[in-house]
């Protein structure tokens, strides 16, 4: 083969190579655009679920006779939230590398409100896994803990509260506040479940942690928050049982029907 014959072949090979590179680049760009579009759709879906949660809270805490009138509207909001949860779940499965801990925790709450507790539990664990720093991981762990208390899996809940506190190392006011708030939340769940002594112990730990805060204004604000919270109120008003029996901490992780405390904050 002489030189004049090799030139067309070389040009053809080069063109083929350039076409292949162009195809790969185009595919990657389209794939990236598709992922970004899915990410935007997921953001919109999560925002819509949060808005539905806010509307549901307004309906749940409506006063007096308005509650009966709002029952049909609550059904519509629940249907909307259930649809959005399923749509969001599909989207996170398509872009797991772009999904955030906020996406997972909001979807977990939506599935819990739809009585799909297995999927809610999985998504709570995903929110913990996706947390990129100890603070968010601690808050998602205590969200998972509250979920377990609603299911009656008290020991699992205690384990997650302990794990949440384990994330909050450091001796600065922000860490002290989160630890105090976690103890206070733990106390409230114990009191709600009837474990008054355990609730009182966690309540005292919350106060002790709050007292360690250096900032006077923040310290007083946090102490007031803890002392006026429903958990603290229940503990203060608690009385020994008339039969003299003592409530003990149950070790069982057997599930029960969740208690009705919608949209519990993390």
TAFEN-V906350 format. One record per helix or strand of 2 or more residues. SS is the DSSP state (H for helix, E for strand). FROM is the first residue (numbers start at 0). LEN is the number of residues. If there is no record, write none. Layout:
<<SS & FROM & LEN> <SS & FROM & LEN>>
This chain:
<<H & 2 & 58> <H & 65 & 4> <H & 70 & 24> <H & 100 & 13> <H & 116 & 14> <H & 133 & 18> <H & 153 & 14> <H & 172 & 21> <H & 195 & 16> <H & 215 & 13> <H & 229 & 8>>
